[in-house]
Amino acid sequence: MAAALVGSVVSAPALPGAAIGTEPPPITSFAVGTEVEEPTGITTGADGRLWFVGAGNDTIGRFAPEGAIEVDPTTGVERPWAIASGPDGNLWITGRGNDTIGRIDPADASVDAFALTGVDDPVALTAGPDGNVWVVGRANDTVARVTPAGVGTVFPLPPGTGPAAVVVGGDGDLWVAGEANGTLVEMEPTDGTVLATHPAGLPTPVALATLDDGDLWLLGGAGGEMGRVEVATGTVTTSPVARPYELVTPGPGGDVWVAERSGLARVDPDDGTVTVLRDGSSSETFRGLRFGPDGNLWLTSDLNASPSVPAYSPTGRLVERYTFAGEGACWARDLAAAPDGNLWVVGGRVVSELAPDGRVLTVRHLPHRAAQLGFVAAVAPGGDVWAYGRSGSLADDDRLYRFPTGAGVEETAVDLFDGREMVFDGGGTLWAVDRARVTRVDTDGTVTYSTTSAEYDAPWDVAVGPDGGIWWAGNATDTIGRLDPATGLSVRYPAGVDGPIDLAFGPDGNVWVVGILDDRVAVLDPATGQVLDVHAAGLHSPAEIVSGPDGNLWFTGLTGGLARMTPTGAVTTYPLGGSPGADVWELIVGPDDNLWVPGPHCTVRRISLASPAVSLTKSAVDPDIVAGEAAEWEITVTNTGDVGLRDVEVADPSAAGCAGPLADLGVGESVTVACSTPTDDDDVGTLVNEATVTADPELGLGVSAAGSATVTVGPTTTTSTTTSTTIGPTTTTGPAAPPVTEPPRAGPDDLARTGADVARLVGVGLALVGLGVGARGVARRRTGRAAR
């Protein structure tokens, strides 16, 4: 009696056992900061915010003065250069990299990109008096009129114009600066007719601005001149200047502001008097300028190759600067899990929101005065993110920053001396610790300082216990403390370790404390404060400890290590990699039940605790056939791991009928693939069909496994991943064998499912390879699902 052939089980490797120094769980690194490269144009939007573009990496930023900058991609618009507020209330940008114009919705920074057919190198644009946007093409002497719907009409300029700027004069006409031939072209905005071509009076006109009285102010760039243009006659009155200014914008009080490289000056347009505010001797390079709603002049700049957005007062004093790269701009310091399943990362001057798969969802940049966001972040029950900012160079007080779930930032001045940690309790009250106190911030914003609860302790951590108490680790006094939030009374217990720096409540309900000075971990009874046990940490300078979803305690070490400790104290250490120090100070359990730690510079690392696994069973439906009959096979794939599998696919190079995508597999689910191959007299003997299973490491799970085996099929079958069928010769003395009726080939939609729907969990791509000969038919069926 023939029995089905059973394939071998191939699964992902489990986490290492009790050995020290084994390979770590799969680790994936993600970038968390969206930096702005080569910021250029800047303007004020109809929403009252300042908007600017980053030509170096196709980005657009927006912010209210003293608020957080949010950065988004300019999808479809490459190398964005100029930006203007359109008559329709949207922002409009030019794409010099692919000759496009983009319409930006100020509500969400979404981009609609339109091709500027017939325009080469759109370098400047302006809002026209006709309700349209006008763009100049520098490389082919063109002007395009673009409707709010993105429909463009192209008009020619005189050959050799080389347009560099376009504005609307007080007379309602369009004026174009011709850098290449030293002219000013006056155009009718309704139909693009060239009304006149005026001599610019200077060799390389590069910038134009409209004055309060309707005349224009013109800059000569490398020619080192500037002057007034009377729109009534086109007459230009020029005057020499010491530096070749290339940027211009009208300012408050009727003055004109001009800039070049790092030089900045204010000009009286009535008599041409120039007041130099910055002499241009620094290494900074200005690229755009515009007055903001706060009355300050905002510029886009590169300072020592670090892109930034600085602000100057009308007297020329630097009052603010946002930076996007370089020292302090972005450094992952702390992480917090949000109730919506996303992850927040703070550090430097950047706050980023990440999806569990590592995609950056939002990025907000803080102003310069926030200096460095410390090791402190927490997510309120409603989803708002809070972060602590140490004193900046332009302020003397520390701040708590709240980032609402929608956008923006709010700040509160707090009297914290080097804030260390903060946490929300179940009622939405924020608790924070600094070097000497436990601080309470109620939902109405009231700040209460407890001056005695942690005095002299130098607490480094704060946590909400299962009993509702507020617990902290007293690093300086080798104690742990508990504050009753209802009465304000506190109690301290000996920590059992030297230099307690972090604590967590384990699955046993006890307090687990790490000692950074003696490399030990203590276990305390929270009801009595009694030290129940002390274990060796197994790595140097343990810094952060959490209770993992796998029932173990996990902690980091300042030398770059990661450790897992069972409730009995058995420890396993893993190399975490990266530079030692701040990148391993923090450790959290993410909303995806994986571990997350900050990485070097603007990165975070996800440590997967999942154990994906799969089994493969292959069998011959009938192990004994004669030549001319079809050999029928079945392959059953089962998810035997603890995480869902997606993109499951069967592939068979020799039998295409066995190939095709399968449905996703939830934990415990199975799917069976059935196919057949034809046989003839050449196949007489043993026909072997070998199967292989592989798992593609996707989403950082680090799964890679394969297995195969070959058996010869006799009268009875044996267990293997290889199936063989014995084929007898065609008989010549009897009647001809009846024709073989092949089963119809089933498509991917023929897969029947049993059990509940598959939860799309973090998974891996899975490829199953079954080596066979010329498949003719395939069918798939779902065979069951284990209880979860």
Secondary structure by P-SEA (a helix, b strand, c coil): cbbbbbbbbbbccccccccccccccbbbbbbcccccccccbbbbccccbbbbbbccccbbbbbcccbbbbbbbccccccccccccccccbbbbbbccccbbbbbccccbbbbbbbbcccccccccccccccbbbbbbccccbbbbbcccbbbbbbbccccccccccccccccbbbbbbcccbbbbbbcccccccccccccccccccccccccccbbbbbbccccccccccccccbbbbbbccccccbbbbccccbbbbbccccccccccccbbbbbcccccccbbbcccccccccbbbbbbbcccbbbbbbbcccccccccccccccccccccccccccccbbbbbcccbbbbbcccccccbbbbbccccccccccccccccbbbbbbbcccccccbbbbbbbcccbbbbbbbbbcccccccccccccbbbbbcccbbbbbcccbbbbbbccccccccccccccccccbbbbbbcccccccccccccccccccccccccccccccccccbbbbbbccccbbbbbcccccccccccccccccccccccccccccccccccbbbbbbccccbbbbbbccccccccccccccccccbbbbbccccbbbbbbcbbbbbbbbbbbccccccccccbbbbbbbbcccccccccbbbbbccccccccccccccccbbbbbbbbbbbccccccbbbbbbbbbbccccccccccccbbbbbbccccccccbbbbbbbcccccccccccccccccccccccccccccccccbbbbbbbbbbbccccbbbbbbcccccc
